[in-house]
Amino acid sequence: MKRLTNEEVIIELKNFKTYKMNNDQKREIENELNLLPYNKKSHRVFHIYKTLLSMIVLLFLLVSVSYFAINQPDGKAVKYTTGSGLFLHGDETFQIKKKDDFVLKKNKDGSVVFTADGVEVGGIEALTDDEKLKSIQSQNTFINEELEGYRYAGTFILDHQKTMKVTQILHYYFNSPHSKLNYHVYFHTPFFNEETAAELAHSFKIYNKGKLLQGSEENWQLSTEFATSTFEVLLGEKDKIGIAGPSFIAGKTDKFLWHFFGGTNEVSTLTRGDFKIIATNRESGEQERVLVQNSRMVWSYEFIKGSPLTPIEETGSIHSIPTNMKFSKPGVYRLDTFFGGKRFGSVVVEVK
């Protein structure tokens, strides 16, 4: 085909036949278009569905944000609900103190696993009596004893494992005072030791419909005064534990002297290591530091394991420890004492 020059293209365009519509033809086409059916109902339904879809998306975003905010750890404690689909007592919830060195992950069955660097280091599960028995039977039990000084009655078991990742497992079985569930709280060593495990186990709480359950074994009767052999008056339990000092005033730091009594068994406890006090407020159930050291609130005073005891002949005690203590607010407190993670005894006091 011969290629046209620019001049020839211009001539061809000028000679190209064109068509134009007159006004009557335009009006006729417009009338035909107006006669076409217009489905207003479909248009309205589309807008309704569009609005409804927007509302659903917005509601989903609000629920997601709320769920995320509610389930963020507050740095103190994380609360989980037991699996109501698995257990008949789904109205119970449990809580334990949150630490920064491990993560709490909730499973679908309501149990919780503690992980550190992706490795399981402990957890919590609610068990029936039969499940608790099977759990205990599967362990290499080294120590099996009743719990003392904890919010709920139960059993402590030291389980020898000696695997590549776990040396021992510290098992705490807490009996719910409301249901027939046994809450199994366990910690793997060496990630946890007896002291850190005991601290967390002491923070374990059970709620029923949002109300904190007090343990049936908890003793909140105020300690009474007793006289020593030299007629010095102490507050506590005679021949076991006593404290001497001024009245307990909230917000004020005062000096107190602790006295411990007993024989060979008590000596083995008193020489285990650090002296610790866990103060539990009866009304709130919260646990707090009351020991003061260098103007700081601390959980414990450091002592080397096997350190010699400091008896006071005048009172007949086999060991004594001077302390500075301060309480945050008025109320009734139970002061549980520990040496190297093992409980010795408690004193219940009223703070004005």
C-alpha positions in Angstrom: 0.0 0.0 0.0 1.3 3.4 -1.0 2.0 5.7 2.0 0.2 9.0 1.9 2.0 12.3 2.3 0.9 14.8 4.9 -0.8 16.9 2.3 -2.7 13.9 0.9 -3.9 13.0 4.4 -5.3 16.5 5.0 -7.1 16.4 1.7 -8.6 12.9 2.5 -9.9 14.2 5.9 -11.5 17.2 4.4 -13.3 14.9 1.9 -14.4 12.4 4.7 -18.2 12.3 4.9 -19.7 13.3 8.3 -23.2 13.1 9.8 -25.0 15.5 12.0 -28.2 15.2 14.0 -30.8 17.9 14.0 -32.7 19.0 17.1 -35.7 16.7 16.4 -33.5 13.6 16.2 -31.7 14.6 19.5 -35.1 15.0 21.3 -36.3 11.7 20.0 -33.2 9.9 21.4 -33.6 11.7 24.8 -37.3 10.6 25.0 -36.3 7.0 24.3 -33.7 7.1 27.1 -36.3 8.5 29.6 -38.6 5.6 28.8 -36.0 3.0 29.9 -36.9 1.3 33.4 -35.0 2.6 36.4 -34.8 0.2 39.4 -34.9 2.5 42.4 -35.4 -0.4 44.8 -32.1 -2.1 43.7 -30.3 1.2 44.1 -31.8 1.7 47.6 -30.9 -1.9 48.6 -27.4 -1.4 47.5 -27.0 1.7 49.7 -28.5 -0.2 52.6 -26.1 -3.1 52.2 -23.2 -0.7 51.8 -24.1 1.1 55.0 -24.6 -2.2 56.9 -21.3 -3.5 55.7 -19.5 -0.3 56.9 -21.1 -0.6 60.3 -20.0 -4.3 60.6 -16.4 -3.4 59.7 -16.4 -0.5 62.2 -17.8 -2.8 65.0 -15.2 -5.4 64.2 -12.4 -2.8 64.5 -13.8 -1.5 67.8 -14.1 -5.0 69.3 -10.6 -5.9 68.1 -9.1 -2.8 69.6 -11.0 -3.3 72.9 -9.9 -6.9 73.1 -6.3 -6.0 72.5 -6.4 -3.3 75.2 -8.1 -5.5 77.7 -5.6 -8.3 77.2 -2.5 -6.2 77.5 -0.4 -7.1 80.6 -0.4 -4.3 83.2 3.0 -5.3 84.5 1.6 -6.6 87.7 -0.8 -9.5 87.0 -2.6 -11.2 84.2 -6.0 -12.8 84.7 -7.4 -15.7 82.7 -10.7 -17.5 82.7 -10.8 -21.3 83.1 -12.1 -23.2 80.1 -15.9 -23.2 80.6 -16.2 -25.7 77.8 -14.0 -28.1 79.6 -14.8 -27.5 83.2 -18.2 -27.2 84.8 -17.1 -24.3 87.0 -16.5 -21.7 84.3 -17.5 -18.9 86.7 -14.0 -19.0 88.3 -11.0 -17.1 87.1 -7.5 -17.1 88.3 -4.7 -14.6 88.5 -0.9 -14.6 89.0 1.7 -11.9 89.2 3.3 -11.0 85.8 7.1 -10.9 85.4 9.1 -9.4 82.6 11.4 -12.4 82.1 8.7 -14.8 80.9 5.5 -14.6 78.8 2.1 -16.0 79.8 0.2 -17.6 76.9 -3.4 -18.8 77.3 -4.5 -22.1 75.6 -7.9 -22.9 74.2 -8.7 -25.2 77.1 -8.2 -22.3 79.6 -4.7 -23.4 80.8 -1.8 -21.0 80.8 1.8 -21.7 79.8 4.9 -19.7 80.9 7.5 -19.4 78.1 10.9 -17.8 78.0 12.7 -17.5 74.6 10.1 -19.9 73.2 10.7 -22.6 75.8 8.1 -23.7 78.3 9.2 -22.9 81.9 6.0 -23.4 83.8 2.2 -23.0 83.7 -1.2 -23.2 85.3 -4.0 -25.7 84.7 -7.3 -26.5 86.4 -7.7 -30.2 87.2 -10.3 -32.5 88.6 -9.4 -34.8 91.5 -8.8 -37.6 89.1 -6.6 -35.5 86.9 -4.7 -34.3 89.9 -4.0 -37.9 90.9 -2.8 -38.8 87.5 -0.6 -35.7 87.4 1.1 -36.7 90.7 1.5 -40.3 89.7 3.4 -39.3 86.6 6.1 -37.5 88.6 9.4 -38.6 90.2 8.4 -37.2 93.6 11.2 -36.1 95.9 9.2 -34.0 98.4 5.5 -34.2 99.0 4.1 -31.9 101.7 1.0 -29.9 102.6 1.2 -26.2 101.8 1.5 -23.8 104.7 1.2 -20.0 104.6 -0.4 -19.8 101.2 -3.8 -18.3 100.4 -5.3 -21.6 99.6 -4.8 -25.1 101.0 -3.1 -27.6 98.8 0.0 -29.7 98.2 3.6 -29.0 97.2 5.6 -31.5 95.3 9.2 -31.4 94.2 9.6 -33.4 91.1 13.0 -34.7 89.8 13.2 -34.7 86.0 16.9 -34.3 85.1 16.4 -33.7 81.4 18.4 -31.5 79.0 16.1 -28.5 79.8 14.6 -29.3 83.2 16.3 -30.4 86.4 13.3 -30.2 88.7 9.7 -29.1 88.6 8.1 -27.3 91.5 4.4 -28.3 91.7 1.8 -26.4 93.6 -1.7 -27.8 93.8 -4.2 -25.3 95.2 -7.7 -26.3 96.2 -10.5 -24.0 95.2 -12.6 -23.0 98.2 -15.6 -22.6 95.8 -15.5 -25.5 93.3 -13.9 -29.0 93.3 -11.1 -27.8 91.0 -7.4 -28.2 91.8 -5.3 -25.4 90.3 -1.9 -26.9 89.3 0.7 -24.1 89.2 4.2 -25.5 88.2 7.6 -24.0 87.6 10.7 -25.5 85.9 14.1 -25.2 87.3 16.7 -23.9 86.6 14.7 -21.0 85.2 12.8 -20.7 88.5 14.3 -21.5 91.9 12.5 -22.3 95.1 12.3 -18.7 96.2 11.1 -17.2 92.9 8.6 -20.0 92.5 7.3 -19.5 96.0 6.9 -15.7 95.4 4.7 -16.3 92.3 2.8 -19.1 94.0 2.0 -16.7 96.8 0.5 -14.3 94.3 -1.9 -16.9 92.9 -5.6 -15.9 93.4 -8.9 -17.4 92.5 -12.0 -15.4 91.8 -15.7 -16.3 91.6 -17.8 -14.0 89.4 -15.1 -11.3 89.9 -14.9 -11.7 93.7 -11.7 -12.7 95.3 -12.0 -16.1 97.1 -10.3 -16.2 100.5 -8.8 -19.6 101.3 -10.6 -21.7 103.8 -7.3 -22.4 105.6 -6.3 -18.7 105.8 -5.9 -17.6 109.4 -6.8 -13.9 109.8 -7.2 -14.0 113.6 -5.0 -11.2 115.1 -1.9 -12.6 116.8 -1.9 -12.2 120.6 0.8 -11.2 123.0 2.8 -13.7 125.0 5.4 -13.4 127.7 8.9 -14.9 127.4 10.8 -16.6 130.2 12.1 -13.2 131.2 8.6 -11.7 131.0 9.3 -9.7 127.9 6.1 -9.4 125.9 6.1 -10.4 122.2 3.4 -10.4 119.6 3.0 -13.7 117.7 2.9 -17.5 118.5 4.5 -18.7 121.7 7.5 -21.0 121.3 7.4 -20.4 117.6 7.7 -16.7 116.4 7.3 -13.3 117.9 7.9 -9.6 117.2 8.8 -6.8 119.5 8.4 -3.1 118.7 6.1 -0.1 118.6 2.5 0.0 117.4 2.0 -0.5 113.6 1.3 2.9 112.0 0.7 3.2 108.2 3.2 5.2 106.3 5.7 5.3 109.2 9.0 3.5 109.2 9.8 1.9 112.6 12.3 -0.6 114.0 11.1 -4.1 115.0 13.0 -7.1 116.4 11.9 -10.6 115.2 12.4 -13.6 117.5 12.4 -17.2 116.3 12.1 -20.3 118.6 12.4 -24.0 118.2 14.8 -26.9 118.0 16.9 -28.8 115.4 14.2 -28.7 112.7 13.8 -25.0 113.0 17.5 -24.4 112.9 17.7 -26.1 109.5 15.1 -23.7 108.2 16.6 -20.6 109.8 20.0 -21.2 108.2 18.7 -21.7 104.6 19.4 -18.2 103.5 17.7 -14.8 102.8 15.1 -13.6 105.3 11.9 -12.6 103.5 8.5 -11.2 104.6 5.4 -11.3 102.4 2.7 -9.0 103.8 -0.8 -9.8 102.7 -3.6 -7.3 103.1 -6.8 -9.0 104.3 -9.2 -6.7 102.6 -7.6 -6.5 99.1 -5.7 -9.7 99.1 -2.7 -7.8 97.7 0.8 -8.7 98.8 3.4 -6.1 99.4 6.9 -5.3 100.6 7.2 -4.0 104.1 10.9 -4.4 104.8 13.0 -1.2 104.4 16.6 -1.2 103.6 18.6 1.9 102.7 15.4 3.8 102.3 14.0 1.3 99.8 11.2 -1.2 100.2 12.5 -4.7 99.7 11.2 -8.2 99.8 14.1 -9.7 101.7 17.3 -9.2 103.6 20.3 -11.1 102.2 21.9 -13.7 104.4 24.5 -16.3 103.3 23.2 -19.9 103.5 24.5 -21.5 106.7 25.2 -18.2 108.5 25.4 -18.6 112.3 22.3 -17.9 114.3 21.9 -14.9 116.6 20.1 -16.2 119.7 18.9 -13.9 122.5 19.1 -15.6 125.9 16.9 -13.1 127.6 13.9 -14.2 125.4 14.9 -17.8 124.9 14.9 -17.4 121.1 17.3 -19.4 118.9 17.5 -16.6 116.3 16.7 -12.9 116.1 16.7 -10.4 113.2 16.3 -6.6 113.6 14.3 -5.0 110.8 12.9 -1.7 109.6 9.3 -2.0 108.4 6.7 0.3 106.8 3.1 -0.4 105.8 1.5 1.4 102.9 -2.0 1.7 104.4 -4.1 0.8 107.4 -5.6 -2.6 107.7 -5.1 -6.2 108.9 -1.9 -7.8 107.5 -0.6 -11.4 107.7 3.2 -11.3 107.8 4.6 -14.6 106.4 8.3 -15.2 107.1 10.6 -17.2 104.9 14.3 -18.3 105.0 15.8 -19.3 101.7 12.3 -19.7 100.2 11.0 -22.0 103.0 8.3 -20.6 105.3 8.9 -20.4 109.0 5.7 -18.9 110.4 3.4 -15.9 110.4 2.1 -13.1 112.6 -1.2 -11.3 112.0 -1.1 -7.6 112.9 -3.4 -4.6 112.7 -2.0 -1.4 111.2 -3.6 1.9 112.3 
